[in-house]
Amino acid sequence: MTGKPTELSVEKLLPGGPGLARLNGEAILLPEVLPGERVLAEIGQRRGGVRRGRVLEILSASPWRVEPDCPHFGHCGGCDFLHVAPRAALALKSEAALGDLAAAWGLSPELVESPLRTNYRSRAVLHLGPGADGRRAIGFYDRQRSVVDFAECRLLSPELMKALPPLKEWAAKAPPGAPEIEINLMMGADARGLMIILSPAPARGRDKRSAGRTTEAPDPAGLISNLEKLAVADLAVFWRPSERVQPKRLSSGGPRRLTAAVWPCWGLTLRSAPGGFSQVNPPVNMAMVEKALALAAPLAPGPALDLYSGLGNFALPLLKSGFRVTAVEEAPEGAAAARENGRGLSGFRLIQGRSGEVAAGLAKKGERFKLLLLDPPRAGARDLAPTLAALNPERIIYVACHPAVLGRDIPAFISLGYRPDRLLALDMFPRTSHLEALVSLARG
């Protein structure tokens, strides 16, 4: 940071949480501020076309500002929205992420709150590596990719928090110079079963010298011994040297699958494979599926196509709601879980492959679908728009874990004759600036 302290006014929040202020017409991004606030800030050099500032003092605070309830706020990467009153958090981050799109489409986002604001995560990725003081720690990364050590985290479910002390005890015994490790914690949605998947930390930035240097599994004996003290009936520990290979079991026992969702209303229990994707907030996931089914209901019975279907999170409830469902999933662990979850259910077809390639093949064969649902990764699916339109769906439901892609992708669907008519902001990630978005598009 350079220059003398400067007074700035915050205009609005941008996607991801930073505040936008201007100095002589130039945009300045500020962390942990709220719209309407006046702050005293130190302004840094422009990097990558962006100039950022560091807030020195809040001169005039927003009525929505509260005192953060975590001592690690401001440097831990786990939460970044603790300075916002809970009753205003979803509206503010919805406006930041979806406000411009909603205005352009003439829509008012429907806000879907989370029933839990703390201890809601049934899965999380922690890191074992050097902290700011150079000593090995387990926690979330900070902005400099040092690991923030913590004794308590209000994001993690109580079951995951119980695993933290034995993990730390195991980490403390690691030899000097041991490589950094990524620790994927997964607890069943029924609060039973615990999977821990260890893998090399991603090699990027300053970590290129140390992360990912080994493909050998760390000695799990001490870890498994420590975790057994928790009296977790179903405990499984895995090693995954890269995303391209299936996790290798290190523990002698433990579950082969975890419960990802229990839905008596549809007679479904969905299970996920080790390393497979499932939503971190089960109650909000349930609400999201219910909203999608309500939008789809007028089209049932009929054929539906679910792309990037994972373990069947949307596909199988759609099936139970009267649709004939084709689900497409590329990841082997996701496809295997979906196959098991849908076993014995008539009207369900699973195709393992890339969603874009499979969709193009279906269109070429002349297959048509009343409903098309897609839940792509963060990169979005803009290039698929012409292919998906060729399948002639009456309604498209697009779920986005990174709402910024909607501003790039949805115009491609609009140009092909689809009109956004519903927009939802779901608080899948309380205490953070992130949310899940769902947009529904009707043909014509």
Secondary structure, 3 states (H helix, E strand, C coil): CEEEEEEEEEEEECCCCCEEEEECCEEEEECCCCCCCEEEEEEEEEECCEEEEEEEEEEECCCCECCCCCCCCCCCCCCCCCCECHHHHHHHHHHHHHHHHHHHHCCCCEEECCCCCCCCECEEEEEEEECCCCCEEEEEECCCCCEEECCCCCCECHHHHHCHHHHHHHHHCCCCCCCCEEEEEEECCCCCCEEEEEEECCCCHHHHHCCCCCCCCCCCHHHHHHHHCCCCCCEEEEECCCCCCCCEECCCCCCCCEEEEEEHHHCEEEEECCCCCCCCCHHHHHHHHHHHHHHHHHHCCCEEEEECCCCCCCHHHHHHCCCEEEEEECCHHHHHHHHHHCCCCCCEEEEECCHHHHHHHHHHCCCCCCEEEECCCCCCCHHHHHHHHHCCCCEEEEEECCCHHHHHHHHHHHCCCEEEEEEEEECCCCCCCCCEEEEEEEEC
